[in-house]
Amino acid sequence: MAAAAAAAATDPLPDLLIAVPAVILLCALGARLVRRAGQPPVVGEIAVGLLLGPSFLGWL
């Protein structure tokens, strides 16, 4: 039973299943916001990617 608990604690799949949809949704939101400002959607996607990246989150 302890081996199963240790394996579950190190399994990255639950984190991945949360992170991927969150990144996709936030990038879509960023694209919509900058599109309203007259910029190409990729600008918002890049900005969100930078904010979600390890450098910004590590800074926080």
SVG drawing of the C-alpha trace seen along z (x, -y; Angstrom):
<svg xmlns="http://www.w3.org/2000/svg" viewBox="-12 -49 25 51">
<polyline fill="none" stroke="black" stroke-width="0.4" points="0.0,0.0 2.9,-2.4 4.3,-1.8 1.1,-2.8 0.9,-6.0 4.5,-6.8 3.8,-6.2 0.7,-8.4 2.7,-11.2 5.2,-11.4 2.8,-10.9 2.9,-14.0 -0.3,-13.1 -2.8,-14.9 -0.7,-18.1 -0.4,-17.8 -4.2,-17.3 -4.8,-20.5 -2.0,-22.6 -2.6,-21.9 -6.3,-23.0 -5.5,-26.0 -2.7,-27.1 -5.0,-26.6 -7.8,-28.6 -5.6,-31.4 -3.9,-31.7 -7.3,-31.9 -8.4,-34.6 -5.2,-36.6 -5.7,-36.3 -9.2,-37.7 -8.1,-40.6 -5.4,-41.8 -7.6,-41.2 -10.0,-43.8 -7.0,-46.2 -6.3,-45.7 -3.3,-43.5 -2.7,-40.0 -3.9,-37.2 -0.4,-35.7 0.7,-38.7 -1.7,-37.8 -0.7,-34.2 2.9,-35.0 2.3,-37.4 0.3,-34.7 3.0,-32.2 5.6,-34.5 3.4,-35.1 2.8,-31.4 6.4,-30.5 8.8,-29.5 10.6,-32.8 7.5,-34.9 6.0,-32.2 9.4,-31.6 9.7,-35.4 6.4,-35.3"/>
</svg>
